[in-house]
Amino acid sequence: MRLLAGLLLTALWAGAIWWLSRSGLYTPGSDVGYYLGLCGALMMLALLGYPLRKRVRRLSSLGRVSRWFSVHMVLGVAGPTLILLHCTLQWRSLNAAIAFWCMVIVAGSGLLGRFLYRHLHVGLYGRPLSLGEVRTDAATALGKLRDRLRADDAGDVLAIVEDFARTAVVVDARGWARPDAMLLLAPRAWLAQVRARSLARRRTALRATLRIDAQAMAVDTIAAVQRSAQFLPLERLFALWHVLHVPLVVLLAFSVIAHIVAVHMY
């Protein structure tokens, strides 16, 4: 459901940008286009505030890091949106094209970082998870599910979950050495959840409340096994992302400044 809502919102966002860019209501050089670009550029430059707040001790008194992170994420969406509206999806100079594609790379990097962060932490601003913790959670959930489904004589549902767990072991053991298994783990988890939910729903021998509980437990167990299996590969990717993201933000800042200077000089 969340995925569907996210895709719908993304489609509406992209459609609105496309319509406004092609509406002819303004041009990049008009007052509206100019101020859209200026506001977007300032927002993109302000993205440097979060990494500076994390790394410069003298800034430690300027609010909590979590609040800076929230502002960083908002600016990371609002800034590119205004830039897209400013340029009307056209690039009339080399410096504009460079600034635009630097922005696209940084925005894409930010989305990847958000995805990785969500899988390696508790909540949006929570503490980092540990490998031992996620493995324990997965093992505990799988054990409880086995006891429950065996007691309910729902071995077919249990077979789906255990089959997925065997598939996940490959990712847990090999990680990015098996990129095919790593990349296919999420769709396999979704398919296993759909099959397990469907089978549990059709268990007529169980009362309705028990069928709902069995579905929820199966779905949660598959999710816990998936998180455990992909934890180390995603943790390593997140470490690499940390190394690359900040230089990309700095490169974006320089490209934006160069574009602004070029616009006002020529």
C-alpha positions in Angstrom: 0.0 0.0 0.0 2.8 2.4 0.9 4.6 1.6 -2.4 1.4 2.2 -4.4 0.9 5.6 -2.6 4.5 6.5 -3.2 4.3 5.7 -6.9 1.0 7.7 -7.2 2.5 10.7 -5.5 5.6 10.5 -7.6 3.5 10.3 -10.8 1.5 13.4 -9.7 4.7 15.3 -8.8 6.3 14.5 -12.2 3.0 15.3 -14.1 2.7 18.7 -12.4 6.3 19.6 -13.2 5.9 18.5 -16.8 2.6 20.5 -17.2 4.0 23.7 -15.6 7.2 23.4 -17.7 5.3 23.1 -20.9 2.5 25.6 -20.0 4.3 28.7 -21.3 3.4 30.6 -18.2 7.0 31.7 -17.7 10.5 31.2 -19.1 13.8 30.5 -17.3 14.8 34.1 -18.0 11.5 35.7 -16.8 11.1 37.1 -13.3 9.1 33.9 -12.2 11.7 31.6 -13.8 14.6 33.6 -12.3 13.3 33.5 -8.7 12.3 29.8 -9.0 15.9 29.1 -9.9 17.3 31.4 -7.2 15.2 29.8 -4.5 16.1 26.4 -5.7 19.8 27.1 -5.9 19.8 28.6 -2.4 18.0 25.4 -1.1 20.6 23.2 -2.9 23.5 25.2 -1.4 21.8 24.9 2.1 22.2 21.2 1.8 25.8 21.7 3.0 24.4 22.8 6.4 23.7 19.2 7.5 27.1 17.7 6.9 28.8 20.8 8.3 26.6 20.5 11.5 27.6 16.9 11.9 31.4 17.5 11.4 32.1 21.0 12.8 32.2 21.0 16.6 31.6 24.7 16.8 28.2 24.2 15.3 27.1 21.6 17.9 25.0 24.2 19.8 22.9 25.0 16.7 20.1 22.5 17.4 19.8 18.7 17.2 21.3 16.8 14.3 17.9 15.1 13.8 16.3 18.5 13.1 19.0 19.4 10.6 18.5 16.0 9.0 14.8 16.8 8.6 15.5 20.1 7.0 18.2 18.5 4.8 15.6 16.0 3.4 13.0 18.7 2.8 15.5 20.8 1.0 16.6 17.8 -1.0 13.1 17.5 -2.4 12.1 21.1 -2.6 15.3 22.4 -4.2 15.4 20.0 -7.2 11.6 20.6 -7.7 12.2 24.4 -8.0 15.2 23.9 -10.3 13.1 21.6 -12.6 10.4 24.3 -12.7 13.0 27.0 -13.3 14.7 25.3 -16.3 11.4 24.1 -17.8 13.2 20.8 -18.5 15.5 22.5 -21.1 19.2 23.4 -20.9 20.3 26.3 -23.0 24.0 26.4 -22.0 26.7 24.0 -21.0 27.0 25.4 -17.4 23.3 25.0 -16.9 23.4 21.4 -18.1 26.3 20.6 -15.8 24.5 22.1 -12.8 21.4 20.3 -13.7 22.9 16.9 -14.0 25.0 17.4 -10.8 21.7 18.1 -9.1 20.1 14.9 -10.5 23.1 12.9 -9.3 23.0 14.4 -5.8 19.2 14.0 -5.6 19.5 10.3 -6.7 22.2 9.8 -4.2 20.1 11.3 -1.5 17.2 8.9 -2.3 19.5 5.9 -2.2 20.9 7.1 1.2 17.4 7.5 2.6 16.5 3.9 1.4 19.7 2.5 3.1 19.2 4.5 6.3 15.6 3.2 6.7 16.8 -0.4 6.5 19.7 0.1 8.9 18.1 2.2 11.7 15.1 2.1 14.0 12.7 4.7 12.6 13.6 7.9 10.8 15.9 9.3 13.5 16.4 6.2 15.6 19.5 4.4 16.7 21.5 2.2 14.3 20.5 -1.5 14.2 23.1 -4.2 14.8 23.6 -7.4 12.9 23.1 -9.5 16.0 19.8 -7.7 16.7 18.3 -8.2 13.3 19.4 -11.9 13.2 17.9 -12.5 16.7 14.6 -10.8 15.6 14.5 -13.0 12.5 15.2 -16.2 14.3 12.7 -15.4 17.1 10.0 -14.5 14.5 10.6 -17.7 12.5 10.5 -19.8 15.7 7.2 -18.3 16.8 5.7 -18.7 13.4 6.7 -22.4 13.2 5.0 -23.1 16.6 1.9 -21.2 15.6 1.4 -22.7 12.2 2.2 -26.2 13.2 -0.4 -25.9 16.0 -2.9 -24.6 13.4 -2.0 -27.3 10.9 -1.0 -24.7 8.3 2.2 -26.4 7.1 1.7 -25.1 3.5 2.0 -21.5 4.8 5.0 -22.4 6.8 6.6 -24.1 3.8 6.4 -20.8 1.8 8.1 -18.9 4.6 10.8 -21.5 5.1 11.5 -21.7 1.4 12.1 -17.9 1.4 14.3 -18.2 4.4 16.5 -20.8 2.5 16.7 -18.3 -0.4 17.7 -15.5 1.9 20.6 -17.6 3.3 22.4 -17.1 0.0 22.3 -13.3 0.4 23.3 -13.5 4.1 26.3 -15.6 3.3 27.5 -14.2 0.0 26.2 -10.6 0.0 27.3 -8.6 -3.1 29.3 -11.6 -4.3 25.8 -12.7 -5.5 24.3 -9.4 -6.8 21.6 -11.3 -8.6 20.4 -12.9 -5.3 20.7 -9.6 -3.5 18.7 -7.6 -6.0 16.0 -10.3 -6.4 15.6 -10.7 -2.6 13.0 -7.9 -2.2 10.7 -9.0 -5.0 11.0 -12.6 -3.8 10.0 -11.4 -0.3 7.0 -9.6 -1.7 5.9 -12.7 -3.7 6.3 -14.9 -0.6 4.3 -12.5 1.5 1.5 -12.5 -1.1 1.4 -16.3 -1.4 1.5 -16.8 2.4 -1.2 -14.3 3.0 -3.4 -15.8 0.3 -3.0 -19.4 1.7 -3.6 -18.2 5.3 -6.7 -16.4 4.2 -8.1 -19.6 2.6 -7.6 -21.7 5.7 -11.3 -22.4 6.4 -10.5 -24.6 9.3 -9.3 -21.5 11.3 -11.4 -18.8 12.8 -11.3 -15.5 11.0 -9.2 -13.9 13.8 -6.7 -16.7 13.7 -6.5 -16.4 9.9 -5.7 -12.7 10.2 -3.1 -13.4 12.9 -1.4 -16.1 10.8 -1.3 -13.7 7.8 0.3 -11.0 9.9 2.8 -13.3 11.5 3.9 -14.8 8.1 4.3 -11.3 6.5 6.2 -10.0 9.5 8.5 -13.0 9.6 9.4 -12.8 5.9 10.2 -9.1 6.4 12.4 -9.9 9.4 14.2 -12.6 7.5 14.7 -10.3 4.5 16.1 -7.5 6.8 18.5 -9.9 8.5 19.8 -11.4 5.2 20.4 -8.0 3.5 21.8 -6.2 6.5 25.5 -6.7 5.9 25.4 -5.9 2.2 23.3 -2.8 2.8 25.6 -1.8 5.6 28.6 -2.0 3.4 26.8 -0.1 0.6 25.8 2.6 3.2 29.5 3.0 4.2 30.5 3.5 0.6 27.6 5.9 0.1 28.8 8.1 3.0 32.2 8.4 1.3 30.7 9.5 -2.0 27.7 11.6 -1.0 29.4 14.6 0.6 31.9 15.2 -2.2 28.9 15.1 -4.6 27.1 17.7 -2.6 30.2 19.9 -2.6 30.5 19.4 -6.4 26.9 20.4 -6.8 27.5 23.6 -4.7 30.4 24.6 -7.0 28.3 23.9 -10.2 25.4 25.9 -8.8 27.7 28.9 -8.0 29.3 28.7 -11.4 25.9 28.7 -13.1 24.7 31.7 -11.0 27.9 33.6 -11.8 27.6 32.8 -15.5 24.0 33.9 -15.7 24.7 37.3 -14.1 27.9 37.9 -16.1 26.5 36.9 -19.5 
